[in-house]
Amino acid sequence: MMPELKNLEHLPLPLNTCRPQWLANIQQRAKASFDRLGFPTKNMEEWKYTDFSSLSRRIFEWGAGPAATDLRDISFLEPFTLLDEHRLILWNGGYSRVLSRVEGLPTSVRAGSLAQFMEKDPTLLEAHFTRYADSDRNAFCAMNTATFRDGAFVHIPPGVHLHRPIHILFISSGLPEKTILSLPRTLVVAEEGSEATIIESHIGWGASGYLSNGVCEIVVGKNAQVEHVLIIKEHPTASHLGYVQVFQQRESRFRSHSFSLDGALIRNDFSVGLGGENTECTLNGLFTVAEGQHVDTHTFVNHKNRAGRSRQLFKGIVQGQATGVFNGAIVVAKEALQTDAEQSNQNLLLSEQANVFTKPQLEISANDVKCRHGSATGPLDESSLFYLRSRGLGEHQANHLLTCAFAEQTIEGIKSATLKSRVSELIAERVNKFWKGAAPWGV
């Protein structure tokens, strides 16, 4: 039986009474879907390894934006930001004009508050907002849509190539003895022939009591190229739910690099529809999970047309009594002839108590295709450890080096050398905490 949906009923209307009727209708349908679906349970195949029962019993409250005192010192953002980036910052789901930095963008590019652009250009937003993410089947997507208040919007006109990345930072901050609900929402529309790198970071600040439930919709127009770098580093005791839906048009290229680095409970869903001919999609991902934490990653790549190419590589690093999940599906439609699809999942267990559940899947309805998948899980290679120790490296140093080397492949495809270096530093910092004082496998 589904948990009753009582914990959102007391929340106020997410938008003021001036919201357009089309949005009101969408939110009403999303609320009905959420009421029907309820929180997922472990009896459902797609959710059987992840327990949301504690979330379903909580009473959520809206999170406030940053106080003036919070703005005096934002040095905690420095490990995530780059000097050569445009920056949109949202605090507990609300856009912060004070902290954002969009100067230098071409005048034709729109970047800022989703709610504000909804008032300025409702026709453009109506054509894309909520048109890709599925609120009918995904309860958390329905929750986000039904309670939508604000988010980040990026629109890149035809033929525009952005030379600096646009970085969207979602900051969630909790309150003692309260569970704050943060609802990140992102809409990126890259028109025909455009090119851009979008960085999306989710980070925690202050107290731990919050749930971040985000939805990101990305439209990649004909012959456009979009790189999406997702970094999740929530408070170690917070929960993060993320749903990324991508729609690709003919001859487009989409590359995703996702890094789930911290959070008590993380569930990520990546869904890509290769809707046009000659489309190309790359999904690379890494999750690192420590004692008592849980990361659940699901991917769904849907080849709808001929001559599509997709590559998936997801790696997991699991320490202590933590748990990781990877469930990846490739679907090839009858019309998708000459599809070339590949999926790989590799997991590194840093203790005998660590667990990973992996399920790569292929569903092929077309002839003349090349599709393959594979999975491997195990500890660090003993011979490599012996070699490094024989060359004078200490135990911690050797373990750290091999673990970082395992993760390196997931960042190789990032275009920006500066961004690649920054992500590498975040991974190294996380891995260092795993091995500092930890006993090696089998001890």
N, C-alpha and C positions, 0 to 999 in steps of 0.2 A: 504494500500500500504506500502511495506517495505521501511524504510529509506534508502537512497542511501549510499553505502559504500565508502565514499570519504575520510574518516579520517584515513585510513591506507595506502593509495596508495603512499604517499610520503616517507614512511619508507624504509630504506635501506634493502638490503638482510640480512636475519637474521644470515646466516652463511657465511663463506668464500667460495671461489670457489672450495675448496678441499672436500666439503661435498660429501658423497657417493651418487651415483645415486638413490639408493632406497629411501633415505631420501628426495632427491630433488623431486622425483615423488610424495611421500606422501604429501609434503608441497604444491605442485602444486594442488593436488586434494583437500586439505584442504582449500586453497585459493579459489578454484572454489566453494566449499560448502559454504564458508563464503559469497562470492559474491551472491550466490543464496538465502541463508537464510536471510541475513541481520540481523540487531538487532531485537530481539523479540519485539512484540507490545502487548498491553493489550487486543487485539482482539483474541489472541491465548489462548486456555484453560489453557495450562501449565504455562502461564505467566500473567494471567489476573489481578493479584493483585499487580504486580510489574512493575513500570514505568521506562523504560530505555531510554526514549526519550531525556533526557538531555545528556546522554552519547553518543548517536548516533550523536549528533551535535558537539561534541568536536574534536579538533585536538590534537592527541596524539604525544608525543615525547618519545624516549628511555630515560630511567633513567641511570645515570652514577653510577659506583661503588663508594665505600667510599673514600673520600679524606683523605689525611694523617692526617689532623686535626681531622677527625671523629674517627680515630683509637686511639687517645690519651685517650679518655674516653668512654668506652662502658658499663658504670655502668647501663645504662638503660636496659641492657639485664638481669641483676641479678634476677629480679622477675620471669623470665622464665626459667632460667638454673638450672641444678642440678650439684652437685659435682661429682657424679658417672655416668657421661654420656659421650659418644662419640658425637662429635658435628660437624655438617656441616652448614656453614653459607653462605647464598647467599644474595647479596645486589642488589636490583632492578633486581632480576632474574639471576645475574651473580655470579659464585662461587668465594668466597674469601678464598684463601689458608692461608692468614695471620691470619684470625680470626677463622678458623676451627681447630678442635682438634680431630684427628683420631688415635693418638698413643694408643697402647694397644689393638687394634683390632686384632683378629686372622689373620695371614698372608693370609689365603685363602679367607677372606671376602673382597669384593670390596666395597668401599664407597668414594664418592667424586663427582667431576664434571661430569655431564652426557655427555657434549660435549667432554671432554677429553677421557672418556672411550669409546665413540663412535669411536674415532680414534684408540684406543688401541685394542679393541675387537669388531669390527663392526658386526661379526657374531652373537654374543650373543645379542647385542642391536637390531639387525634387527629382531630377533625372537620375541622380546617383545615390543619394543618401538612403541607406537600408535596402537598396535594390539587389545586393549581392549576399550579404550575411543572412543566414537562414534562422529567423526567429521562430519559425513553425516547428523546427525539430530540435533546436538547441536551447535549453532552458536558460542558460546564462546569457546567451545572446539576446533572448527575449527580455530578460531582466534589464540588461543594459539599454535596450531600445525603449522599453516601457518607461524607464525612469530617466531618460536622457535629459541632460541640462546643458552641457557644453562639451567641447572637444577641440581637436585640431583639424584644420582644413588646409590642404595644399592643392592648388590647381596650376598645372604647367601647360601653357598654350602650345599649339602646334609648332614644331620646329625649334623650340627653345631648349638649349642645352645648358644646364646649371653646372658650373665648374666648382662650386663649393657645396657641400652637403647641407641639407636642411635637417636640423636635429630637433626632434620633439621629445621633451623630457616631461614625464608624468611623475610628480612627487606626491607620495601619499604619506600623511602624518596622522597617527592615531592619538587617542586620548586615554588616560588611565581609566580602567573599569568600564570602558565603552567600546563598542565595535563600530568603527567608522566605515561607511560604504563609499569607496572611491570608484568612479565610473569613467575611466579613460575611453575616449572615442576618437577615432582617426579616420579621415576620408582623404585619400590621395587620388587625384585624377591626372594622369599624364597623357596628354593628347597626342595625336599622330606625329611621329618623327621626333618627339621630345626625348630628353635624357636627364635623369636625376638620381642622386643618392639620398635616401631618406633613412636617418637614424632614429630609432624609437627606443628610448630608455625608460624603464620603470624602476624607481628607487624609493626607498623608505627613509623617513626622517623623524627623529623624535620617538615618541611612544609607539608601542607595537600593535595596538588594538585596531587593526583595520583589515578590510577585504578589498582588494583591487580587482575589479572585474572589467576587463577591457575588450573592445571590439575595434578591429582595424579593417577597413575596406580599401583595396587598391585596384584601380583600373589602369591597365597598360594598353594604350591605344595602338593602332596599326603602326608597325615599324618603330615603336617606341622602346626605350630601354630604362628599366627601373632596378636599382639595387636597394634592398631593404635590409638594414642591420638592426636586429632586435636584441637589446640587453636588458635582462631582468635581474635586479639585485635588490630585492625587497628586504625589509627587516627580517631577521632570522626566524621570528615567530609569527610573521604575517602570512596571509594567503593571497595567492595571485591566480586569476583565471584569465586566459587570453584566447581570443578567437581572431585569426587572421584569414580573410577571404580575398583571393586575388582572381580577377577576371582578365584574361589576355585576349587581345584581338590579333588579327593576322600579322605574321612576321614580327611579332614583338618578342622581347627578351626580358625575363625577370630572374633576378638572383636574390636569394634570401640567405642571410647568415644570422642564426639565432643562438643566444647564449643565456641559459638559465643558470645563474650563478648563486642565488641565495633566496631563501623563502621556506617557511615550514611546509606549505602545501602549494604546489604549482601544477596547473593543468594548462597545457598549450595545445590548441587545435589549429593546424595549418591546412587550408583547403584552396587548391588552385584549379581553375578551369581553363584549359587550353582551348579556347573557343574558335580560333582561326587556324588556317593552314600555316605550316612552317613556323610554328611558335616554339620557343625554347624556355625551359624552366629549370632552375637549379635551387635545391633546398639543402643547405648545410646547417647542422645544428650540434650544439654541445650542451649537456646538462651536468652540473656538479652538485652532488647531494651528500650531506653529512648526517651525523648521528640524529636519528629520529625524524628526519625530513623525508619528503616524498615529492617526486617529479613525474608527471604523466604527460607524455608527448604523443599526439596523434597527427598523422598526415594523411591527406587525401588528394591525390593528383588525378584529375579527370581529363583524359585525352579524348576530345570531342571531334577532332578533325584530322585530316591526313598530314603526314610528315611532321608530326610533333616530336620533340625531344625533351626528355626530363632526366634529371640526375638528383638522387637523394643520398646524402651521407649524414647520418646522425650518430653521435658518440655520447656515451655516458661514463661518468666517473663517480663511483659510489663508495662511500666510506662508512665504517661503523655499522649500525643497524638500520641504515637508510634503505630506501626502496626507489628504484627507477622503473619506468614503464615506457616502452616504445611500441606503438601500433601504427604501422604504415600501410596504406593501400594505394595501389595503382589500378585505375580502371581504364580500359581501352574500348571505346565504342565501336560498333560495327563499321562506321564510316571512317574510322581513324586508321586507315591503311598506312604502312610505312612508318609506324610509330617506333621510336627508339627510346626505351625507358629502362632505368637502372636504379636500384635501391639497395643501400647497405646500412646495416646497423652494427656498431661495434661498442662493446661495453667493457670497462675496466673495473674490476672489483678489488678494493683496497683492504678488505677484511673478509674473514670467513662468514661473518654475519650479514654481509651486504647481499641484497637481492635485486635482480633485474628480470622483468617479464617482457619478452619481446615477441612480436607477431607481425612479420612482414607478409603482405598479401598481394596477389595478382588476380585480376579479373579481366580476361581478354575475350572480346567478341569479334575480333577482326583477324584476317589472315595477313600474311606478309608483314610481320612485326618482329622486332627484336626486344624482348623483355627478360629481365633477370633480377633476382634479389638474393640477399644473403645476410646472415647474422652470425656474430661470434662474441662470446663472453668469456672472460677469464682474468687471472691475476697478472701482475707484471712479470715479464720474462726473466726467469732466474739467471739464465746465462748472461743476459745484458747487465743485470745487477752485479753479477760476479765480475764481469769485465770492468765496470766502472769502479767497483770497490778495489780491484787489483791495481787500478791506476791512481789510487790514493784518495778517492772521494769518500767522504763519510756516508753513513747510512742515510741520514736525512737528505743530504745533497744528491745522492744517487737516485733515491726514490723520487725526489722532487723533479729532477732532470728528466727521468723517463716518463713521468706522468704528464709533464708539460709537452714533451715530444709527442705523446699520444694525442694530445689535443690540437697540436699544431696544424694538422691537415684541415681542420674545420675553419681556420681563418685565412688560409692561403689565397682564397679567391677574392678577398676584400680588395677593392681597387686602390683606395687611399693608403699609402704607406704609413701616414700619421695615425689614421684610424686603426689600421692593423696593429700597430705598435701599442696603442692605447688598450685595445681589447686583450692583447697578449699580456700586458701588465696586470689587468684585472684577473685574468685566468691564473697567472703565476702567484698573485697574492692569495687567491682562493686555495690553490693547491698547497701553498706553504702552510696554511692553517691545517690542512689535512694531515700533513706528515710531521708537523712539529710535536714531538713527544709521543707520536703514535707508534704502536708496535707493528712490525712488518707482517705480511701474510704468513700464517702458519705458526706464529710465535704466541 
